[in-house]
Amino acid sequence: MTIESLIILKKKKNIFGWIFLLLFCIPFAGVGTATGYSFISCIVKWQTMKTWQEVPAFITQTNLDVNSDSDSTTYKVTAAYSYAYNDKSYTGNKVTMHSGSDNIGSFQKNTYAELSRYKESGEAFRCYINPSNPSESILFRTPRLENLGFYLIFMLAFGGFGYGLFFAALLGIGKTRKEDQLKSQYQNEPWLWKTPWKEGIIHSQSKTKLAGSIIFALFWNLVSSPILFIIPGELHKGNKLVLIALIFPIVGLGLAIWVIRNIIAWRKFGDSTFVMETRPGVIGGPLKGKIHTKVNIKPEDGFHITLSCINRVRSGSGKNRSTREHIRWQDECNIKRELYEYDPSRSVIPVLFQIPYDSPETNDDNSDSKILWRLEIKAKVPGVDYAASFEVPVFKTPESSDVFVLDRSSIASYQAPFNLQAALIAEGIRVELLPGGGKRYAFPCARNKVAAFSLFMFTLIWTGVVVLLFKLKAPVFFPIIFGFFDILLILGFLDILLFQSQVEITNRNLSIAKGLFKLSKKQVLDFSDIESFKIKRGMTYGNKLFYNLNVISKSGKKHLIAKNLTSRSIAEKLAEEMEKAIIA
């Protein structure tokens, strides 16, 4: 199949995808529109009924309809009453402007009890009549706030989701058409298939992140807010397990704080752009350019820049669909000063990375397994810190070479020099001189406290779910499966928290001791048995890749030296230092 036919096939697939999205959003938009109409109708009726006249009414009949099923029990109060207006008698049966039964709060039960008392006593209640049509009446003309709240929630959640998807699909169709034109024009140059890539000016994802956080937090809080209405009634029934549901509003509060921080960051820093000097980033070559900010930042500790190759994987289907990101490769550097230090209106930060020849190139052909390259920059400043990220094109080109060596001279005066000893101290790694010569490298436990605490909290919540499954007597399959993963989480947490290792390099050999709770007996390797030191991918925490350092013997056996080092630079410099000690 030719490239041209592949482009045509993908073009059709993209168009059908957007059309499907348009069809998918219709039910959500429909529900949002219907509940929006109900909400507005209630408000309009309420304002109209404010002009209705109050007259005495006598309750002649009351009833509380109860509807039960396996999920819940709902209630609806009904009544009949009589009243007189202008010497004429009338009857009515409209209690509230809300039709249908519900179990929101205790309104239905309380109203039934109140109307029943007036019926038994024969006392006059009150009703409101339409002066222009006296046969039209109602007992309670004020809309229930909880009902209006539910209308509003459904209107914003479903309507916002449906109409949001609708406009996103329309924008996506327009964007797809532009990209299809570029693909037809540059069939053999995929790095020119998107307008930002072609122009070499890539905007940060700050605006997208802000919009996404607002939409997600709003949707989460709208969907979870009914829990706050349900919990009081369930507690009144003695159902204390319902308190577990409070975790959803609490998460919603955390999301609201996240949104506020994103809004502050956007107002403070605005949009940033990455201007590429190499178009694209070259596999087996450089990624070079400059990051431009809207304001002058001047952080005391400089800028921390990271380039990551990410495999974004989607799995599952329907409501069980999930997206995960696996970091395939990562490198980082620190820039101590800007290109134009005395420009008060902006910051311009140089970027230069060497991309390994065996790296995968940018690829979004498979929506369930995409390869993307992300450039991130962070800086600590007073208040909300500066952060921006850019998705950059990285491809193999005619300039790609497996023997390429990066010339860092253009960035040397801006890049902060790497100090291994300072980095090891910051990492909590101890280096000691041994009597008679040699060094001891101690990698103590609990060095990655943030990652350990995060995993601990996640494990705690997961364990709570397992306990709840047993308490609720769920089918045995579910507690077993969840319990199995809980054991893996606990083991992972213990490994991050308690694993330690120690390496000693003397004049003749290298010895290694490691373990979870205590150091094991030393493994001793003679220098002549050592083939090389290798850096391997360790755990991933958030968007951070950790590294393991191994020593490889000539027999091919791998011996772990250090686990979960926080940067490639530390692992590489440690390996270089140990290699020099062995060679010397």
N, C-alpha and C positions, 0 to 999 in steps of 0.2 A: 504494500500500500504506500502510495507516495505521500510526501509531506502535505501537498495541496489537498489530497483527499482526506487526510487526517484532520486538517483545519476545517474543512467543510463539515465533516462528521461531528467534530467538537462544537462547531457553530450551531448546528441543529440541536445538539444535546443541551447547550446552554439556553437557547431560546425556549425549548420545551420545558426546561427547568424553571425558568422565570414564569412561563404561562401556568405551570402547575402551582407555583407559589401564589399567583394571583387567584387561582381557584381555591386554594387552601385557605386563604384569608377571608373569603366571603362569609362562611358560617360565623367566624369570630366577629367580623364587622356587623353582621346581622344581629347577633345577640347584643352587642354594644349599642347598636342603634335602637333596638326594641326597649332595652332597659333605660336608655337615655330618654326615649319618648315617655316612658312611664314616670321617670323622675321629673321631667318638665311638666307633664300633665298634672302631677300631684301639686307642684308649686303653683301652677296656674289655677287649679281648682281651689287651693287654699286661699289664694288672694281673692278669688271671686266670692268664696263663702264668708269672707270677712264682712261682707255687706249684707249677709243674710240676717234675718231677725230671729231673736231668741224668744221662744214661747214655751209654756209648760207642756209636758208630755207625760202620759201614764203608760207604764210598761205593762203589757198584757201577756207577753210570752217571752221566755228566755230559754236558751239551750247552748250547750257546749259540745260541739262536734269533735270527736276524738278519732284520729286516723293513725293507726299503728302499722308498722312493717318491721322487717328485720333490722333496719338501720336506725330508725328514729320514730318518735311519736309527735304528731302535730295537732294543733288545736285551732278551732274557729268558733268565736262566739256569734250567735245569731239572736235576734230579738224582734218583737213586734210591739208597736206602741200606737197610741191614739193622741190626737191633739186637735185644738180648735183654733180657727183664724177667721176673723171677720164674720163671726156667728155661723161658721160652717165647720163640720167635723171632717177630720181626715185621719187616715192611718198610714203608717210608714214602717219600713223594716230595714232601712240602711243604718248600720251601726257606725262604720268608719268608711273613709274613702278607699281603703285597701281591701281588695278582694282576695279570697284564698285563705288557706290555713297556714300556720307557721308555729315554730317553737322558739322564736326569738324573744328572750326575756319572759316576763310573766304577764304581759299585757292581756292576753286572751283570758287567762284564768281570773285575773283581778277584775277585769271588766264584767265577766260573767257573774262573779260574786257580788259586785256592786249593783248590777241591774237586777239580780235576783232579790236583793234586800228591798229595793224600791218596789218590785212587783209584790212581794209578800206584805209590805207595810201599806201599800196603796198610795204612798206619797207621790207627789209630782216630781218628775225628773226634769230635764230640759232638753229641747231639741232646737235645731236651727232650720228655718224654712226660707225658701226662695220667695221673696215678696211678689215677684212677677209670675210665679207658678207655685202656689202654696202646697200643692200635692208633692212637691219635691222637698225632701227633708233629710236630716242626718243628725245622729246623736253626738258624734265626736267629729268636729270639722278640722281639727288640727292634725296634720300628718304626723305619723310616728317617726321620730328621728332615726330609730334603728332601721326602719324600712327604707327611709331615704338614704341612709348610709349604705345599705345593701345595693340599692339601685345605683348609687354613685360608684360603688366598688366595681360592680359588673360593667357599668358604662365605661369607666376608665380602663379597667383591666382588659376586658374583651374588645371593647371598641378601640382602645389605644393599640392593642396588639394587632387587631385585624387591619385597621387603617394604616398603622405603621408598616405592616408587611406589604400592604397594597402600594403605598408610595415608594417603599424600598424596591419592590419588584419593578415599578415603572422606571425608577432611576437605574436599576440594574440592567434593564433591557437597553436603555440608551447607552450605558457604559459598555455593555457587551458588543453593541454594534460598532462603537468606535474601536474597540480592541480587535474585532474581527477584520476591520479595514486595515489595521496595522499588521495583523498576522498575514493577510493576503499580500501586503506590500513587502514585508520582510520575512519571508518564509523560512529562511535559514539563519535568522538572527533573532532568537526568542527574547533576547534582552531589550528588543525594541518594540515588543508587543503591547506595552502599556505606556501611556503618555508620560507619567512621571519618570519611568525608566528611560524612555527615549530622550527626554529633555535633561535627564541627569539631576533633577531637582525633586527630592522626595520630602514631603511634609511629614512631620511627626504624627504619631497616632494619638496625641493628647486630646484632640477634639473628639475623636471616635471613642476614646476611653471615657471621657466625660459623659458623652451622650449615652454610651452603653451602661455606665454605672447608674445614671439617673433612671433609665428605662428599667433596668433590672431591679434596682432598689424600690422603685415605685410599684412595679408589678408584684414583687415579693410582699411588700407591706400591704398592698391592696388585697392580695389573695389570703394572707395570714391574719389580717385584722378581724375577720369574723370570729376568730378564736376568742378574742377578748369579750365578745358578747356571749359566747357559748359557755365559757369557763364558770361564771358565777352560778348559772343554773345547774350545771353538773356538780359543782361543789355543794350546792344546796341539797342535791340528791345523795350526797355522801361519796361521790366518785372522785377520790383524791388523785387517782392516776392521771386525771385530765391535766394536772399541773405540768406534766411532762410536755404538753403541747405549748407551754410558755416559751420553749426554746425557739419557736418560730418567730414570735414577736421580738424576742431578744436579739436574734440574728438580724431581724429587720432594723432594729436600732443601730446595730453595728454597721449595717449597710448604709444607713442614713448618715452616720459619721463619716464613712468612706466617701460618700457623695460630697459632703461639705468640704472635705479636704481636697477633693479633685476640683471643686469650684474655686477654692482659694488658690490652688496651684495654677489654674487656668488664668485667673485674673492677675496673678503675680507674674507669670512667665509667658503666657500666650503660646503661640505656635512656634516651633523650631523647624528648621529645614536642614537637610543634609545635601550638600552640593557635591556630586561625584566628580572626581578627576579621572578615575578609571571607570569606563562604562562598557561592560558591567564590572563587578568584582570578578577577578579572574581566578578560577581554580588552577592551582599550580602557578600562582602569580599574586599580585597585590589587590587590596581594596584600599583606595586612597581618596580622600576628599576633605571637606570642611563642614563642621556643624555651625550653623548660624542661629543665634538666639535673638529674641525681640528686645531683651533688656540686658544690661551689663550685670553679670552675676558675681564674679570675683570671689569664689569660695577659698577659704583659708587652706584647705587640704587638697585643692585642685579638683580635676574632673576624673571620674572613674569611667572608663569606656569598655564595653564588652561586645564582642561579636560572637553570635551563636548560630549554629546550624541546628534546626529543629525539625523533628518529624511529628507533624500534627496528625493524630490518629483518631478517627471517629469509629465507635463501635456500638453494637446494639441497634435497636429499632424502636420507633414510636416513643413513648414516654421514658423508656429505658435507654435511650440514645445518650451517649456521653462522648466528650472530647478530651483527649489527653495530649500533652506535649512531651516528647522525649528528646532530650538534648543529645545530638549525635557528636557534636564537637563544639568547643568553646575556647576563646582566648580573650585576654583582657590586658589593659595597660592604664597607666595613670599619667595624666597630663598636668604638669605643675603650673603652667602659665599659658595665656592665650596668645593668639597671633598678633592681635592689635590691642595691646594692654592699655593704651591710653584713650581708647574710644569709649566714651561714657554711655553711648546709646545701645551698645550690643556687645556680645561676646562671640568670638570666632575661634573654634577649637579644632586643631588638626587631627585627622584620623588616618592611621596607617596600620594595616594588618597583612600578614602573609597567610594565604589560604592553602592548606595542604592539597597536594595533587590528587589524593585518593578520596577527597570529599565529594558528597553528592551535590548536584547542581539544583537550583530552584526548579520546582516541578509541582504544578497543581492539576495535572491531568486526572489524577485519581482523587476525588473529593474525600474519600475515606482515609487516604494516606498521603498527605502533602509534605513536601520538603520546602521549608522557607528559611531565609537567613535574616536574623534580626540584629540590628545595631542598637545598643542601649547606652545612654550616658546618664550619669548621676553626679550630684554635687551636694554636699552638706552646707546649708546656709541657715541663718536664723529663721525660725518659723518653719513653714512647710518647705522641705528640700526640693531641689530642682531634679527633674527626671524627664527623659524623653526617649522614645524608641522609634525606629524606622525599619520597615521591611525593605531590604535592598536586594537587587538582582545579582545572583552569583552563578556564573556559567563557565563551561569550558569553551575556550576560544582558540584561534590559531596561536595566540601568545602563551597558552598554557604549557608548562614545562615541569617535568618531574625532578629537575635539578635546580629549580629556581631558588635563589637566595635573595632575601629582601635587603635592600640598601636603606638603612634607617638614618642616614646622615641628615636627611631633610627634616627629621622630626626630633633628632637627638637633643637639641637645645630646649625643646619644649617638654619632652618626656621626663618624668621624675625618675631619677636613677634608682634601680632596684637594690635595696639593702637587705640581704638575706638574713643577717643577724636580727635586724629590727623586725622583719616579717616573722621570724621564728618566735621572737618574744611575744609579738602581738597574737600569734597563733597559740601560745601557751606551750611551745616546744622548748625543752631545755637542752643545751649543748654544754657538755662538761669535758674538761681535759682529764685523761686518765694518768695515773702515776706510771712513769716509765715510757710515756708517749702514747699517742692514740686519742680517740674521742668517743664519748658516749652521747647518743642522741636519744632522749627520752620523750616519747609521745604519750602523755598522760591521758586518762579517761576524762570524759565530760568536757571536751574542748569545744564542741559545737552545741552550746547550751540552748540557743534559739531553736535549732532544728530538733533537739531532744525534747524541749518543752512543747513544741507544736505537735510532734508525734505523740507525746504523752497525752495531750488534751484530746487529740483525735482518737487515741486508743481508749481513753476514759469514756468518751461518748459511745464508741462502738461497743465497749463492754456493757454500758448501760442498756444498749439496744438488745444485746444477747440476754441479759438478765430479764428485761421486759418480755422478751419472747417466751422465756420459761415461765414467767409469772402469769402471762396471758394464756398459757398452755397452747401455744401455736403448734401446728403440725411439726413433728419431730425433725423433719428434713431441714427446716429453716434454722432452728437453734444449732444444729450440727454444722451446717455450712457457715453460718455467721460465727460460730464458736471457733471453727478451724482458722478462719481469717483473723480472728481475735488473737489466737495463739501466735500467728505469724507477726502481727503488729506488736505484740508484747516482746517477742524475740528481737524484732527490729529495734524497738525502743531500748532494750537492754544492751544491744550491740552498740548503738550510738552513744549511750550514756557511759557504759562500763569498759568498752574495749580499750586496751592500752598495749603499747609495744615499746621495746627498747633495743637499740642497735649499738654495738660496740665495735669500733674499728681499731685494731692494734697494728703492730708492725707485721704480723703474719696472717691474720685471719679476720673474718667478719662474723660476729655472733648475733643471733636474733632471739629475743624472748618476747612472747606475746600471750594475751589471754583476756578473758572477760573479768573475772573477779581477782585474779592474781597472775603474775607473770609465770609462764611455763618454763620448763627446763630449756636452757639455751641450745639453739641449733648453731653449729659452728661450721663455717665455710672457709676453706683455705683460699687465698687470693688466686691461686692457680686454677681453682675450680669454678671461678666466677666468669660468666660469659658477658653479661651486660646488666644494666638497670633499665627497667621499663616502666613507663607511666601508663596507667589504665584508668578508664572511667570508673568513678565511684558512685555514690548515691547522688540523687538529684533532689534538691529542696527548693521548691518554688521554681524560679528561673535560674537557679544557681547550680552549676555542675561541680561536684567534688572529685578529687583524684586520689587514687591509690598508687603507692610506689612499691615496686617489686624488684627483687634481684633474681636474675635467671642464671642457673648453674649451667655448666657445659653439657650436662646430661639432659638439659631441657626442662628441668624441674623449676617451678616458680615458687619463690618464697616471699610472702608478704612482709614488707618492712614497716610501712605506715599506711593508715587508713584515713580517708576523707579529709585530705588536705584541701584548703579552701581556694587555692589558685594553682593554675598550671605553672606559673612562674616559680612558686615555692617548690613544687615537685621537681621541675627541671633543674633548678639551682642546687637542690639537695642531691639530686642524682649526679650532677657535674662534680660537686664537692666530694662525694663519696668515691666517684671514679678516679679523681685526681689522687685521693689518699691511697687507693689501691695500687695505682700505677707507680706512685712515688715509692 
